[in-house]
Amino acid sequence: MLVDSHCHLDFNDFEEDFEDMLARARENGVTAMLNAGNNIDELDKQLEISEKYPFIYTAVGVHPHNAAEYPDIRAENFIAKAAHKKVVAIGECGLDYYYEEAPYDAQLERFARHIEAAKLANLPVIVHSRDAQEDTIRLLKEHDAGSTGFVLHCFTGDKKMAQDALDLGGYLSFSGIVTFKNATQIQEVASWVPSDRYLVETDCPYLAPIPFRGKRNEPSYVRYVARKVAFLRGETLEKVAEDSTKNFFRLFSKAELL
């Protein structure tokens, strides 16, 4: 049993073979998926999927790339949307200083609002962080994100960032990047992170793991992520599947109630 803890099933990449894609995931032992939010205005489309398929959960948020588009958004906007039974988290949200799609000040301010909303809604936060290690950890700490839980999705940081996040009560989620030959820093973290503090994901349709690198990613491929994590930890695939699934439902506790 596996969970794809972060995917984007509402993207157009899956329009032509959606049912076949879900069938492949189920055949590969994927029993639940979290369709992460990228844009609060697209939530209705996400919910349409989640309402049709009991094993697909969703989240509400604004990706840091879109932060400048929502200067007036407040925590209350997210909280109202999060009342839906299939919304189990706030996000994805955070900081991305690599692409610089939005000004840093806008990203920082929107990120803080997401954390505030998560605390008021008693939901965990799905955090996107790229080339923004210090500011990400600082805001998580300043706003006590650990009080309701958070995950650094698609973790690409170093050991210090990993330890800082764990110390704050967070989780780390490993994507197909962990299978890449040059991802030694991430692989090191995956080898020692406590067994009760990590998840696995695809972030599909992006970042397909080896041997599918360069192709469209999909939830069934989370098996290859888990297999690589198992190899790095000297554990069986079954052990990683069991641990990561338990961790998912512990962090996203609202999902268990459905």
N, C-alpha and C positions, 0 to 999 in steps of 0.2 A: 504494500500500500504506500503510495507516494502522493504528495501534494505539490502542485506548482503554485508556489506562494506569491508569484508576481508575474502576470501576463497581461496582454492587451488584446483581448478577443474581439473587441468592438472595432478594431482597425480594419480597413478595407482589404487588407492582405488575405483575410480568411473568407471573403464573400463567396467565392466559387466552390469551396469544399468544406464548409463549416461542419456539417454533420459527419463527414468522413474524418475530419481532423479530430473531433471529439471521440469518435469511435476508436481511432488509433491511440488516443490518450488512455481510454478505458482499457484497451487491450494490453497496454503497457503498465497497468497497475496504478494509474493516476486517478484517484478517487475524489479529489477536490481541487479547485482552482480559485485563485483570487484575481479577479479582473480589476487591476489597479486603475484608479482615476487619474486622468491627465488634465482634464478640463471640466470644471463643474457644470458647464453648459451642455456637456455631452452625457451627463449622468442618466438621463431618461433612456438613452440608447443602451447604456450599460445595464440598467435595471430591467429592461426588456429581456435581455439575455439571462440575467440572474433569476428572474421570475419564471422563466420557461424551464430552466435546468436547476434542480435543487442543489446540485453539487458545485455550482458556480456562485461565488460570493463577489462582492464588489466593494469599492472604497470611493470616497469623494474628496477631490482636492484640485489644486492648480499646480501644474508642473512649473519648476523655476523658469523654464524658457518662456512661459506665458505670464510671468509675474507682473510685468508692466501693464498688461491688459486689464488688470483688476485693481486699480488704485483705491477703490472705495469698498472693497470686500471686507467683511467683518467675520468674526468667529461665529456670530449668529447665523450667517448664511450657510456655513458648513453644518452647524448643529441641526438646523431645520431639515436639511437633506439627509443627515445621518440617522434620523428617526426611523427611516425605512428598515424593515427587518433584515434585508439582505446587505445593508451597508455595515461592514464590520470594522472599518478603519477610516482614518483621515489621511489622505494622501493619494498619489504620491506628491510630495512637496519637498522643499529643501533648497540647496544651493548648487549652482553649476557655473563655475568660473572658467571652465574650459571653452565653452562655445560663446559665452558672453551674449546670449540672446536677450537678456534683460539687465538693466543697471544693477549693480551690487546692492544699492540701498533698497531698491524695490524688492529684490529677492530676500534680503534679510527681514524686511518688514512683513512680507507675506508669510515667510516661514514662521515667524513668531505668532502670527495669527492662527496658523494651522495648529501649532502646539497648544495655544490657548483653547481652541475649539475642541481638541482631543481631550483635554483635561475636563472641560465642562461636560462633554458628552460621554466621558469615561470610556474612551476608545483609544487604541494604540495608534501611533503615527508611522506611516511608511515614508522613510527618508531617502531622498535622492541626494547624493553628495559626490561632486566631481571637482577635483582640484580646489577644494574648499574645506580642507580638513580642520584647520584651527577654528574657523568661524562656525562650522557645523557643530563641533563638540561644545564650543562656547555657548551657543544658543540652546542646545539641548540641556546643558547644565544650568544656565541662567533661568530657564523656564521650566525646570524640573520635569522634563519629558518622561523620565523614568517612572514617574508616579503612576502613569497609566500604560507605560510600555512603548517601545519603539523598535523598529528594525532598520538597519542600514542595508537597504536593498541593493542587489548587484554590487556587493562589497568590492572595492578596488583600492582600499587604503592600505596603510602599513600596519605593523604590529602595534605601534603606539596608539594609532587611532582605534584599532580593534580593542585594545585593553581599556582605553578611555571609555569607549561605548559600553563595554561590559561592566565597567565600574559604575556607570550611571544606570545600570539595569536594562541595557538594550540587548538586542539580538543582532546577529550578522546573517545575511543571506547570500549564498553563493550561486552565481549564474554560470552560463557556459564559458565565461572567461577563465574559470578555474581549470578548464581543460586545455587551455592554450599553452604552448611550449614555453613562451617567455613570461608567463604569469607566476614566476617563482615566489614573489612577495605574497600574493594571494594564496598560493598553495601552502606556504608556510603557516599562514594564519589558519587555514582550513585544517591543518594537521593537528593543531593544539587547542582550538577553541573548545570550551567545555561542551559535553555532549547534550546538555540541556539548553544551549544558547545559540543554536544555528538553524537555519532553514535552507532549502534549495528552491531554485526558481529557474525559469527560462528567460523572462523579460521578452518573450516573443511578441512580435515577429523578428526581433533583433537578436544578435549575439548567439547564433546557433553554435552548439558545442562541436568539438571534433567528434565524429568524422563528417559533420554536416556544415562546417564553417564556410561562410560565404553564401549559404542558401537561406531560405526562409526558415525561421525557427518556429516550433510549435510545442504545445504542452507535453506530448509524448517523449520529447527529447530530454525532459527533466531526469529521466532515467540515466542518461549519460553523465549528467552533472553529478547525480548521487553516486554513480559508480566511481567517478574520479575522486570524489570526496572520500569514499570508502577506501580506495587504494591509498590515498595520502594518510589516512588515519590508521591503516592496518586493520581495518574492520571489514565485515561483510556488507554487501549491498543491503541485505535485509536489516542489519542493525542501523545503518544510516537512514533507511526508509522509515523504520520504526521511530527513531529518535526525532528526525526532522518533522514527521507527522505529528507526534505528540507536542513538539515545540510550537508548531503552527496553531494547533487548537488551544494551547495554553496562552499564547500571545493574543490571538484573535478569538477570545473566549465567546464573543457573541455568536460566532459561527457554530459552536457546539449546541446552542439552544434551538437551532432550526430543525 
